[in-house]
Every structure is written in structure tokens, then in C-alpha cells.
Amino acid sequence: MLLLQEKSKIVNIPSMPKAFPLRPRTATDTSFSYAIVASQFNDTFVQPLVDHASREIAALEPGAQIEVFRTPGSFEIPVFVQAAADLKRFHAILALGVVFQGETGHATLIAESVTKALLDISIAHRVPVIHEVLFVKNEEQAKERCLGLEHNRGIEAARAAVLAARNLSEVA
């Protein structure tokens, strides 16, 4: 619980819940396609995200097509997401990377630029782009989000991609 002082009174703000997103039902009748765009930089953390996301999509949609595209770093992820969106064959695109906050503002610039670009691509192409380019403070945060199972962002990204693709197909 975060406590903030507001004009001489304490305000309680609940902490972000750590509940893992609910798992969507397994589909047997879909032929959706998913692209995973992942950075090669910080691969010790990114590859497990790719592995977890791929396994989760395959478990939720056994007939799904999954293509993985690797980029040199996180800054290049948007151009690859754009290229994947231009193909018009993916029902959702997952963007996976890890950026460590350093002593300079470089990581912040990357995180902000990537976030804005991914949103713009998603809206322009009307395709869900799941943003899991993680901006972390340290290796401990990266391990928790990439290597563990309790809050693995690869699994969360896969679930979000499947749900978004299914929901968008109903309204588009």
C-alpha cells in the first residue's frame, strides 16, 4: 500500500495487484497467426519471454501459427512490428524486450520512444500490439518478470494477445 500525503492528510492508494491474469479458455477452432518481435539484446532475459509466450499461445490455440522475428535491440522493435503489421497476416503481435535503467537518460528515451511507436502502429493497423518491452531497474526485477512463473510477462503477453485477437475478430 502506497501512502501519499495530500494537503496534510494521508491518502491510502492500493498497491498494484500481483494477481496473474486469468487464463483464457483453450480454443479448438481457430487458425489465428501471431508474430513475436523480440530483442536479441539482454537475451538471457528476453529468450525466456519468447519461450513462455510461444508455449502459452500454443497451449491456448493449438492450431495457431507463431512466427518469431529478432531485432538487434529494443529500439529496433517498432520497425519490425511495423513490418509484421504491414504483412496483414497476424491477428496480434507481441513485442518483447528488456531495457535496464542506467545512470543516464538513454534507457528512458528508448522506453518512451518504443512505447509511443508501438501504440501508433497498433492503432494505424488495427492490430493488437502487446507491449512487453520491459523497463526494469535491476537484474532482480528482470529475473522476476522474465525467468519466474509467478509473474512471467511472456505468459501474460501471450494471454493478452490471444484475448485481444479473439475480441477484435468479433468487432472488426
Backbone as CSV, one residue per row, in Angstrom:
resi,resn,N_x,N_y,N_z,CA_x,CA_y,CA_z,C_x,C_y,C_z
1,MET,0.860,-1.166,0.000,0.000,0.000,0.000,0.902,1.224,0.000
2,LEU,0.615,2.129,-0.906,1.374,3.359,-1.033,0.652,4.454,-0.261
3,LEU,1.398,5.182,0.522,0.804,6.294,1.278,1.288,7.606,0.679
4,LEU,0.357,8.477,0.372,0.698,9.797,-0.137,0.157,10.849,0.811
5,GLN,0.922,11.893,0.981,0.445,12.987,1.814,-0.158,14.042,0.896
6,GLU,-1.415,14.342,1.108,-2.120,15.315,0.290,-2.669,16.406,1.190
7,LYS,-2.072,17.589,1.105,-2.509,18.738,1.901,-2.778,18.359,3.351
8,SER,-1.771,17.864,3.991,-1.766,17.499,5.405,-2.729,16.377,5.794
9,LYS,-3.084,15.512,4.849,-3.795,14.293,5.220,-3.173,13.133,4.452
10,ILE,-3.234,11.964,5.008,-2.659,10.777,4.390,-3.738,10.104,3.545
11,VAL,-3.360,9.763,2.308,-4.272,9.091,1.395,-3.718,7.699,1.127
12,ASN,-4.518,6.682,1.301,-4.103,5.306,1.014,-4.401,4.979,-0.441
13,ILE,-3.385,4.561,-1.152,-3.549,4.130,-2.533,-3.174,2.653,-2.571
14,PRO,-4.101,1.797,-2.999,-3.806,0.372,-3.022,-2.640,0.058,-3.956
15,SER,-1.843,-0.922,-3.588,-0.740,-1.367,-4.424,-1.301,-2.063,-5.659
16,MET,-0.457,-2.093,-6.706,-0.863,-2.795,-7.909,-1.043,-4.267,-7.577
17,PRO,-2.160,-4.856,-7.998,-2.375,-6.257,-7.670,-1.346,-7.133,-8.366
18,LYS,-0.965,-8.189,-7.699,0.008,-9.099,-8.274,-0.659,-10.363,-8.798
19,ALA,-1.983,-10.337,-8.904,-2.711,-11.496,-9.410,-2.354,-11.715,-10.868
20,PHE,-2.095,-12.949,-11.210,-1.778,-13.323,-12.572,-3.051,-13.226,-13.405
21,PRO,-3.006,-12.704,-14.618,-4.213,-12.598,-15.430,-4.862,-13.973,-15.637
22,LEU,-6.169,-13.974,-15.677,-6.884,-15.221,-15.880,-6.519,-15.828,-17.224
23,ARG,-6.470,-17.120,-17.243,-6.112,-17.813,-18.469,-7.352,-17.962,-19.340
24,PRO,-7.275,-17.539,-20.597,-8.420,-17.720,-21.493,-8.674,-19.207,-21.742
25,ARG,-9.863,-19.504,-22.186,-10.191,-20.896,-22.500,-9.351,-21.351,-23.695
26,THR,-9.120,-22.644,-23.790,-8.403,-23.201,-24.926,-9.353,-23.290,-26.099
27,ALA,-8.915,-22.808,-27.232,-9.736,-22.831,-28.437,-9.345,-24.026,-29.297
28,THR,-10.322,-24.588,-29.960,-10.038,-25.722,-30.834,-10.346,-25.405,-32.295
29,ASP,-10.982,-24.261,-32.529,-11.458,-23.971,-33.878,-10.889,-22.688,-34.470
30,THR,-9.730,-22.250,-34.021,-9.168,-21.014,-34.565,-7.919,-21.314,-35.376
31,SER,-7.652,-20.431,-36.275,-6.417,-20.537,-37.057,-5.732,-19.171,-37.061
32,PHE,-5.640,-18.569,-35.893,-5.017,-17.265,-35.767,-3.505,-17.365,-35.937
33,SER,-2.930,-16.243,-36.348,-1.479,-16.141,-36.502,-0.961,-15.053,-35.577
34,TYR,0.189,-15.314,-34.990,0.802,-14.380,-34.050,2.254,-14.151,-34.445
35,ALA,2.687,-12.908,-34.322,4.096,-12.573,-34.515,4.669,-12.210,-33.155
36,ILE,5.862,-12.685,-32.907,6.607,-12.286,-31.726,7.853,-11.558,-32.218
37,VAL,7.970,-10.301,-31.836,9.133,-9.492,-32.196,9.935,-9.316,-30.912
38,ALA,11.169,-9.819,-30.915,11.949,-9.858,-29.678,13.373,-9.373,-29.902
39,SER,13.860,-8.632,-28.936,15.220,-8.117,-28.955,16.238,-9.220,-28.674
40,GLN,17.368,-9.150,-29.357,18.473,-10.055,-29.050,19.301,-9.526,-27.879
41,PHE,19.249,-8.218,-27.660,19.980,-7.610,-26.552,19.330,-8.059,-25.244
42,ASN,20.125,-8.370,-24.235,19.640,-8.902,-22.955,18.912,-10.233,-23.162
43,ASP,19.453,-11.041,-24.065,18.809,-12.296,-24.466,18.627,-13.279,-23.310
44,THR,19.453,-13.184,-22.284,19.298,-14.046,-21.110,17.900,-13.898,-20.525
45,PHE,17.339,-12.718,-20.642,16.002,-12.451,-20.119,14.927,-12.481,-21.206
46,VAL,15.294,-12.087,-22.415,14.298,-11.999,-23.484,13.920,-13.392,-24.016
47,GLN,14.895,-14.271,-24.203,14.574,-15.594,-24.754,13.569,-16.362,-23.883
48,PRO,13.677,-16.327,-22.556,12.633,-16.977,-21.752,11.247,-16.350,-21.955
49,LEU,11.184,-15.046,-22.192,9.899,-14.418,-22.508,9.328,-15.009,-23.796
50,VAL,10.179,-15.136,-24.807,9.769,-15.708,-26.092,9.293,-17.148,-25.892
51,ASP,10.065,-17.928,-25.146,9.707,-19.338,-24.917,8.377,-19.476,-24.197
52,HIS,8.194,-18.701,-23.128,6.949,-18.767,-22.360,5.762,-18.301,-23.192
53,ALA,5.945,-17.231,-23.945,4.856,-16.706,-24.779,4.469,-17.714,-25.855
54,SER,5.456,-18.291,-26.500,5.180,-19.277,-27.556,4.438,-20.484,-27.008
55,ARG,4.895,-20.996,-25.873,4.227,-22.163,-25.265,2.797,-21.846,-24.850
56,GLU,2.586,-20.660,-24.295,1.250,-20.294,-23.832,0.292,-20.121,-25.011
57,ILE,0.749,-19.479,-26.081,-0.109,-19.336,-27.257,-0.452,-20.718,-27.819
58,ALA,0.546,-21.572,-27.943,0.319,-22.919,-28.476,-0.644,-23.716,-27.594
59,ALA,-0.590,-23.505,-26.298,-1.494,-24.214,-25.389,-2.921,-23.674,-25.503
60,LEU,-3.052,-22.366,-25.677,-4.375,-21.747,-25.757,-5.020,-21.921,-27.126
61,GLU,-4.201,-21.983,-28.147,-4.688,-22.144,-29.515,-3.763,-23.125,-30.240
62,PRO,-4.027,-24.423,-30.072,-3.132,-25.438,-30.639,-2.883,-25.311,-32.143
63,GLY,-3.800,-24.723,-32.894,-3.608,-24.568,-34.330,-2.978,-23.261,-34.741
64,ALA,-2.586,-22.448,-33.786,-2.055,-21.112,-34.097,-0.714,-21.192,-34.813
65,GLN,-0.505,-20.231,-35.696,0.786,-20.052,-36.347,1.542,-18.984,-35.565
66,ILE,2.799,-19.271,-35.229,3.617,-18.317,-34.468,4.922,-18.113,-35.234
67,GLU,5.219,-16.853,-35.539,6.487,-16.517,-36.185,7.257,-15.585,-35.257
68,VAL,8.549,-15.847,-35.123,9.408,-15.042,-34.257,10.379,-14.248,-35.125
69,PHE,10.446,-12.948,-34.866,11.372,-12.055,-35.543,12.295,-11.459,-34.490
70,ARG,13.606,-11.521,-34.734,14.569,-10.999,-33.752,15.149,-9.684,-34.240
71,THR,15.306,-8.754,-33.310,15.884,-7.449,-33.597,17.198,-7.314,-32.825
72,PRO,18.085,-6.437,-33.258,19.324,-6.270,-32.507,19.078,-5.790,-31.072
73,GLY,18.206,-4.786,-30.915,17.933,-4.228,-29.595,16.477,-3.832,-29.484
74,SER,16.114,-3.286,-28.346,14.720,-2.892,-28.121,14.310,-1.699,-28.975
75,PHE,15.245,-0.809,-29.273,14.906,0.369,-30.062,14.436,-0.012,-31.465
76,GLU,14.898,-1.147,-31.978,14.526,-1.594,-33.320,13.204,-2.366,-33.354
77,ILE,12.664,-2.692,-32.200,11.424,-3.476,-32.157,10.297,-2.812,-32.954
78,PRO,10.032,-1.513,-32.820,8.915,-0.938,-33.571,9.003,-1.101,-35.089
79,VAL,10.184,-0.989,-35.667,10.278,-1.116,-37.127,9.956,-2.549,-37.558
80,PHE,10.304,-3.520,-36.742,9.966,-4.912,-37.052,8.483,-5.178,-36.811
81,VAL,7.921,-4.570,-35.783,6.478,-4.679,-35.545,5.732,-4.052,-36.720
82,GLN,6.210,-2.912,-37.197,5.613,-2.254,-38.365,5.658,-3.174,-39.581
83,ALA,6.800,-3.802,-39.814,6.937,-4.715,-40.948,5.985,-5.907,-40.816
84,ALA,5.861,-6.441,-39.611,4.937,-7.562,-39.384,3.497,-7.115,-39.600
85,ALA,3.155,-5.934,-39.127,1.794,-5.410,-39.312,1.508,-5.176,-40.792
86,ASP,2.497,-4.721,-41.537,2.328,-4.484,-42.971,1.995,-5.766,-43.731
87,LEU,2.408,-6.907,-43.209,2.119,-8.190,-43.867,0.633,-8.548,-43.816
88,LYS,-0.075,-7.990,-42.852,-1.526,-8.183,-42.681,-1.916,-9.658,-42.531
89,ARG,-1.052,-10.436,-41.908,-1.406,-11.836,-41.694,-1.421,-12.244,-40.221
90,PHE,-1.117,-11.282,-39.341,-1.078,-11.592,-37.920,-2.299,-11.005,-37.221
91,HIS,-2.871,-11.791,-36.328,-4.025,-11.344,-35.551,-3.596,-10.557,-34.314
92,ALA,-2.355,-10.726,-33.902,-1.766,-9.957,-32.803,-0.249,-10.066,-32.916
93,ILE,0.416,-9.044,-32.404,1.880,-9.005,-32.429,2.359,-8.744,-31.010
94,LEU,3.305,-9.554,-30.555,3.884,-9.392,-29.225,5.260,-8.757,-29.365
95,ALA,5.507,-7.688,-28.647,6.799,-7.010,-28.634,7.482,-7.315,-27.309
96,LEU,8.622,-8.011,-27.368,9.295,-8.465,-26.151,10.734,-7.952,-26.108
97,GLY,11.097,-7.349,-25.003,12.458,-6.873,-24.817,12.670,-6.483,-23.366
98,VAL,13.922,-6.235,-23.024,14.271,-5.813,-21.669,15.264,-4.658,-21.773
99,VAL,14.906,-3.550,-21.133,15.757,-2.364,-21.080,16.057,-2.093,-19.617
100,PHE,17.336,-2.052,-19.276,17.737,-1.751,-17.900,17.939,-0.254,-17.739
101,GLN,17.360,0.289,-16.687,17.550,1.695,-16.371,19.010,1.880,-15.968
102,GLY,19.673,2.793,-16.614,21.076,3.044,-16.299,21.247,4.365,-15.573
103,GLU,22.463,4.854,-15.589,22.763,6.105,-14.901,22.447,7.324,-15.751
104,THR,22.245,7.122,-17.066,21.910,8.244,-17.947,20.445,8.133,-18.361
105,GLY,19.994,9.061,-19.152,18.606,9.060,-19.618,18.357,8.211,-20.853
106,HIS,19.377,7.522,-21.347,19.268,6.741,-22.580,18.135,5.718,-22.517
107,ALA,18.055,4.964,-21.451,17.023,3.923,-21.337,15.622,4.532,-21.319
108,THR,15.469,5.655,-20.672,14.173,6.337,-20.636,13.760,6.772,-22.031
109,LEU,14.711,7.297,-22.794,14.415,7.699,-24.169,13.970,6.504,-25.005
110,ILE,14.646,5.382,-24.843,14.263,4.165,-25.570,12.871,3.722,-25.150
111,ALA,12.622,3.642,-23.860,11.325,3.168,-23.361,10.187,4.047,-23.864
112,GLU,10.354,5.347,-23.800,9.298,6.262,-24.250,9.086,6.171,-25.750
113,SER,10.160,6.108,-26.514,10.061,6.036,-27.973,9.401,4.741,-28.428
114,VAL,9.811,3.642,-27.843,9.243,2.346,-28.198,7.761,2.299,-27.846
115,THR,7.408,2.779,-26.673,6.008,2.770,-26.242,5.126,3.555,-27.209
116,LYS,5.539,4.752,-27.549,4.755,5.593,-28.463,4.644,4.944,-29.835
117,ALA,5.744,4.429,-30.343,5.740,3.808,-31.670,4.828,2.586,-31.712
118,LEU,4.878,1.739,-30.684,4.040,0.542,-30.666,2.561,0.899,-30.637
119,LEU,2.210,1.912,-29.857,0.819,2.356,-29.814,0.381,2.863,-31.181
120,ASP,1.208,3.680,-31.811,0.873,4.223,-33.128,0.673,3.119,-34.166
121,ILE,1.533,2.121,-34.152,1.421,1.001,-35.095,0.135,0.229,-34.854
122,SER,-0.158,-0.046,-33.610,-1.360,-0.803,-33.269,-2.616,-0.091,-33.769
123,ILE,-2.692,1.192,-33.528,-3.866,1.963,-33.940,-3.940,2.079,-35.461
124,ALA,-2.829,2.386,-36.101,-2.822,2.572,-37.553,-3.211,1.294,-38.300
125,HIS,-2.787,0.146,-37.770,-3.047,-1.129,-38.451,-4.234,-1.901,-37.887
126,ARG,-4.816,-1.376,-36.805,-5.928,-2.069,-36.134,-5.564,-3.524,-35.831
127,VAL,-4.381,-3.683,-35.282,-3.911,-4.997,-34.845,-3.400,-4.837,-33.416
128,PRO,-3.778,-5.747,-32.520,-3.246,-5.654,-31.156,-1.731,-5.825,-31.148
129,VAL,-1.058,-4.879,-30.550,0.385,-4.972,-30.329,0.559,-5.022,-28.817
130,ILE,1.013,-6.149,-28.336,1.169,-6.363,-26.905,2.560,-5.898,-26.510
131,HIS,2.594,-4.867,-25.693,3.847,-4.196,-25.315,4.411,-4.833,-24.047
132,GLU,5.412,-5.651,-24.241,6.154,-6.211,-23.108,7.639,-5.958,-23.307
133,VAL,7.956,-4.748,-23.714,9.347,-4.300,-23.707,9.521,-3.714,-22.318
134,LEU,10.116,-4.500,-21.466,10.175,-4.188,-20.043,11.279,-3.180,-19.744
135,PHE,10.953,-2.209,-18.940,11.890,-1.191,-18.474,12.100,-1.481,-16.995
136,VAL,13.236,-2.055,-16.661,13.466,-2.518,-15.296,14.632,-1.777,-14.661
137,LYS,14.602,-1.751,-13.326,15.654,-1.065,-12.578,16.899,-1.921,-12.399
138,ASN,16.693,-3.236,-12.263,17.830,-4.090,-11.932,17.580,-5.532,-12.371
139,GLU,18.597,-6.350,-12.180,18.528,-7.747,-12.584,17.466,-8.522,-11.799
140,GLU,17.265,-8.169,-10.553,16.243,-8.836,-9.736,14.856,-8.667,-10.358
141,GLN,14.529,-7.448,-10.778,13.239,-7.215,-11.430,13.142,-7.995,-12.734
142,ALA,14.221,-8.036,-13.490,14.213,-8.770,-14.752,14.004,-10.268,-14.508
143,LYS,14.685,-10.815,-13.506,14.522,-12.240,-13.197,13.081,-12.563,-12.822
144,GLU,12.482,-11.720,-11.986,11.107,-11.956,-11.539,10.132,-11.946,-12.702
145,ARG,10.329,-11.035,-13.646,9.381,-10.862,-14.742,9.662,-11.758,-15.938
146,CYS,10.879,-12.228,-16.081,11.261,-12.994,-17.274,11.548,-14.462,-17.006
147,LEU,12.118,-14.770,-15.856,12.553,-16.138,-15.593,11.583,-16.906,-14.705
148,GLY,10.892,-16.199,-13.841,9.967,-16.856,-12.922,8.647,-17.178,-13.593
149,LEU,7.813,-17.901,-12.889,6.497,-18.260,-13.418,5.371,-17.465,-12.777
150,GLU,5.610,-16.914,-11.589,4.531,-16.251,-10.867,4.021,-15.010,-11.607
151,HIS,4.921,-14.218,-12.161,4.527,-13.006,-12.879,5.271,-12.917,-14.208
152,ASN,5.351,-14.012,-14.915,6.111,-14.039,-16.156,5.403,-13.212,-17.225
153,ARG,6.089,-12.195,-17.714,5.490,-11.283,-18.689,5.320,-11.929,-20.071
154,GLY,6.052,-12.981,-20.362,5.842,-13.701,-21.616,4.491,-14.404,-21.622
155,ILE,4.168,-15.041,-20.508,2.862,-15.699,-20.376,1.755,-14.653,-20.404
156,GLU,1.939,-13.572,-19.668,0.934,-12.514,-19.650,0.734,-11.924,-21.040
157,ALA,1.809,-11.713,-21.783,1.709,-11.166,-23.140,0.938,-12.113,-24.045
158,ALA,1.211,-13.398,-23.918,0.509,-14.384,-24.744,-0.983,-14.373,-24.446
159,ARG,-1.341,-14.337,-23.180,-2.759,-14.311,-22.813,-3.438,-13.054,-23.331
160,ALA,-2.754,-11.923,-23.201,-3.316,-10.669,-23.699,-3.472,-10.709,-25.219
161,ALA,-2.489,-11.264,-25.907,-2.553,-11.354,-27.368,-3.719,-12.221,-27.823
162,VAL,-3.883,-13.368,-27.186,-4.971,-14.279,-27.556,-6.325,-13.615,-27.297
163,LEU,-6.485,-13.040,-26.116,-7.758,-12.377,-25.806,-8.021,-11.197,-26.739
164,ALA,-7.014,-10.388,-27.008,-7.199,-9.236,-27.876,-7.535,-9.678,-29.304
165,ALA,-6.839,-10.674,-29.809,-7.117,-11.167,-31.156,-8.537,-11.720,-31.246
166,ARG,-8.938,-12.497,-30.271,-10.292,-13.055,-30.269,-11.341,-11.951,-30.187
167,ASN,-11.145,-11.019,-29.269,-12.131,-9.956,-29.092,-12.208,-9.046,-30.309
168,LEU,-11.056,-8.701,-30.881,-11.057,-7.822,-32.044,-11.704,-8.502,-33.243
169,SER,-11.536,-9.807,-33.372,-12.147,-10.517,-34.507,-13.664,-10.490,-34.427
170,GLU,-14.191,-10.312,-33.236,-15.652,-10.247,-33.051,-16.220,-8.872,-33.406
171,VAL,-15.412,-7.816,-33.277,-15.926,-6.474,-33.541,-15.458,-5.909,-34.880
172,ALA,-14.434,-6.491,-35.467,-13.888,-5.958,-36.726,-14.607,-6.546,-37.923
